[in-house]
Each structure stands twice: as C-alpha cells, then as structure tokens.
Amino acid sequence: MEDTTRFKRFLKEGNLPTPWCPGCGNGQILKSLAQAFEELNFDKHQVVVVSGIGCAGRSAGFFDLDSVHTAHGRAIPLAEGIKTANENLKVVVSSGDGDLLGIGGNHLLHATRRNTPITIVCYSNEIYGMTGGQASPTTRLNTKTLTTPEGNRDAPFNVQAIIKAHNCFYARSTTFHLPHLKKCVVEALRHPGLSFVDVITQCIVNNGRRIGFKDAFEMLMYYKNNYKINDNAEFLKDNEIGITRCAGV
C-alpha cells in the first residue's frame, strides 16, 4: 500500500499546530507544497523555501529544509540571489499577495523580465490579514475593508497579465481544488523558467465574514461552485482555474 504520509518528511511536525486562524487556507497550501516535493521525489538538500512578511510568510518556518524568512516584499530578490549563487537548487517563494504583489511588486516585474528559474506560490486571500483587514492588491472592486469603508475603488492587480507578458509559467487554483492545486505546483516546479502559482484562498476572520460568508466552509463551497478548471488555456478567465500554456516550452 502506498504511504500517503511521506510528504511529512518535508515538514517540522514539532512546530505544529500552526498559528493560523481556524478556517484559514494557508495550511492547505503548505501541505500541497510538501506533497508536490514528495511527488517529485526531491531531496531536502536540493530545496530552499523563501518567504516574506505576513500570515503566509510564516510558512517558511514549517518546512524541514533550508528556508529564509525575509523582510517585507523582499522574498523574490533574495530567492533570485540564492538561485544565482547555486543554480542546482530548487528555490521556492511561498508568500502572500500583499507581500509579493504590493510591497514586492516591483521585484516581481523584474523577475519575470529576467525569467529567473524560481517558483513563486502566492497565497491570494484578497486582504492584508495579519494587520487586521486592509485592502490588498487583489481586493475586488467595491469590497469594504478597514481602508475602503465605502468600497474598494481600485481594480485588483492582474498578476496573470504580468506573468504571461514575459512568457513565464502561470497557473491558478483554489484551496478547495486540492488535487488540482498540487498538480499546478508540480508542473510549476518542473518548469525550466520562472513559474507562478496563484492560489485563491480564504481568510474568514479578516475578509470572509466582512463580505458576507458565515464560515470558511461556505467560502470553500463558493470556490467549488464558481471556479471551473481549464488546463489548456492561453489566458484564464476570471472564473477559471488552470495551467496556462507557454509558447515554445
């Protein structure tokens, strides 16, 4: 019988449980990353995980391998530096939408331009959760937050367009579609250039309840009913999740 727990060798089980709120999707992404490492039969010594600041930024400390918890918004350039110093390493950035697309947005732009061979996994919960619920780069239009009490007037960051503009790998999934999420991470890790996995995840405490969900389960059911898988698209629609095609790869 197949051992379905071998992915745990990539995690510091002694540090569990995590400090994330009940119902948070970050733990599901953490597990999916470890499962992807196991599926690809990675050696612990060949993987480095880098994170920034924020709820998702805590993820680096739960991996039983080399990891770095960087300053706010600086995960990507540090990851690029590690990859430049040792090209044999598999370097993974594991952080949130505020860290990667807000404070670190400029670094993302230039990493895609260089097509640096790193994998970026973005925990996209549409809010700054750790600091109480301010609007983030992915907050939807008209959403009421601590900093947009009359509704968000700014369009959310179109990260797919940025990634695809330089023919880098882009995939999107959710914390409901866990087999698909793992598939996206595995394919991203196999990609020879820069790869970005955009994970739609729930923050029930500082976002979900404010926008009308009663609990995390209801948010997951929303993901189930509103996102359709399309793994052969050049560009995903707003209601689609999937793995997009890269020209010439």
Secondary structure, 3 states (H helix, E strand, C coil): CCCCCHHHHHECHHHCCCCCCCCCCHHHHHHHHHHHHHHCCCCHHHEEEEECCCCHHHHHHHECCEEEECCCCCHHHHHHHHHHHCCCCEEEEEEEHHHHHHHCHHHHHHHHHHCCCCEEEEEECCCECCCCCECCCCCCCCCCCCCCCCCCCCCCCCHHHHHHHCCCEEEEEECCCHHHHHHHHHHHHHCCCCEEEEEECCCHHHHHHHHCCCCHHHHHHHHHHHCEECCCECCCCCCEEEEECCCCC
